């Protein structure tokens, strides 16, 4: 294979590789766009009474963007209040503020979320985090003294040892009785959650306080608080009520981290609050559409999702036509599959999308049969090629027009869709069918007809494969990869599979 061909094919492969890598690594596109994630809907409803000067100010933790959570859609209702989104460290807050004419102002927020891997708790900590605010210098010094015994242990082992010590199991040898009594007093003073936090932090572990909602379909009136401790691979959660470790399989929707409360009223009084979580079914197309139309990146602004809806449907199919052409090239040049022309099976597959596969194949067989008898009748007139083809086209369109009217009377929409068939191509197919039958016999003509129908069926399945449609619609640069394969296929000069099967008896007799 010549070097220019390899360079051209390599360039065609390099373009989609670079663009795909950029989309996945920088823009956060999924590697397999057809694989859905969990789609959830969260609703927050709050009622806030007036404060001083009839003003209201409510801060609410919102679902974070990134780190495993994609906010597909956000809606809010604030009435006469102002609404802003404020980012503070890893947290996102929705702030409703302003004067209220009513005694109780109603606030509403709704978002559609999609979870993907990695989960929402896999952000690597940059620093260990603070000690609990309620711990003084003496408490911190004692905790650090007690934690020296675990400093050389691996992080997962150290985490388990600290958790057991907080529950009273210090291991062997235990600390002195005086230190244990002092720690018991601190435990009573700070409470179990703060004492556990203090001991984790003194052992050199990254700890943070977070609030979240368990990911289940139900209504919540308050967020769940828990400790997150980094074990070297992921954040491990501990329930603050019973100080038990929460299973990794228990999914949550994080609202705030680093000790920030999920709900905070700075002006007014919170009189009612509830969160509602529910699973929702959303198509892959809708998820990607909502994400891309909100993006400001250059590639996203030039996405097919920005086309009007009626044109998007056309390009969903049009972008797969090169795949069909490549497939036909492989079948003809490598497998040796007989077909009428190169593009006729692809055009037939496009027509089958309107007529349906069963009706489409039946109409195709009827057109070829009718065309053959028309061609045989016209052969006695000895007409010139172009007038003969024109006459055949006219008669075939007339016959299919009658079929469409019959379908209208019978209520069969598939018969009325025959107008989408490529009549000019079919006319040439009938002409070639007649010539092949006259020159090579009925068997060869029938084999070519069946081969064309089989390839059209395969192309029809490819064009209707929604995952493939979504992949090329989302990543149109994949067409360059198709072009690369077409370039390589164009330089193939080896045997066809049909030729190997045909001449296998001769190959067996070769010494």
Number of C-alpha atoms within 10 A of each C-alpha: 9 7 8 9 15 15 12 15 20 16 15 21 20 15 15 19 16 11 16 20 14 14 17 13 12 9 14 12 18 16 13 11 19 18 10 15 17 13 21 22 20 22 18 20 17 19 17 23 20 20 17 9 10 15 18 25 23 23 21 21 24 26 22 21 15 15 15 16 23 21 21 21 15 13 10 16 15 16 13 14 20 14 17 12 14 14 13 10 9 12 19 20 22 19 21 23 21 17 17 19 12 12 14 18 21 17 18 15 18 19 17 21 25 19 19 18 11 12 15 20 19 15 16 12 15 7 9 16 15 15 18 20 9 12 17 10 8 10 20 17 13 17 21 19 14 22 20 12 15 17 14 10 12 11 18 13 12 21 22 13 20 24 20 13 16 21 12 11 12 16 10 6 7 13 14 9 9 9 15 16 12 12 18 14 13 19 18 10 13 17 12 18 20 21 23 24 27 25 25 28 24 24 24 18 23 22 28 23 24 21 25 21 21 16 16 15 13 10 15 15 13 14 20 18 21 24 26 24 22 23 18 15 11 16 21 20 24 22 15 18 11 9 17 13 16 15 10 11 6 10 16 17 23 23 24 27 22 17 15 15 18 23 20 16 17 14 20 21 17 20 11 13 16 14 18 17 20 15 15 13 9 15 12 16 15 12 21 18 17 14 15 22 14 12 12 9 11 8 13 18 14 11 16 19 20 14 12 9 10 8 12 15 11 10 16 21 20 16 18 24 20 15 20 24 19 17 17 26 19 19 18 18 19 18 16 16 20 20 24 21 14 15 17 22 26 26 20 26 30 22 21 26 17 19 23 17 19 12 16 24 19 12 20 19 15 13 20 20 14 16 24 21 13 16 20 13 10 15 12 8 9 8 12 9 10 9 10 17 19 13 17 22 19 13 15 20 18 12 13 21 16 14 17 20 14 14 17 14 10 10 11 13 15 19 24 20 21 24 15 15 21 14 17 13 18 21 24 18 22 24 21 17 24 21 13 17 16 11 11 11 12 14 11 15 22 14 14 19 20 16 18 23 22 16 23 27 21 16 26 23 15 20 23 16 13 15 15 19 20 18 17 19 22 22 18 18 18 21 19 18 20 19 18 22 17 19 17 15 15 13 12 13 10 8 12 18 15 16 12 14 10 11 10 11 10 9 11 8 7 6 4
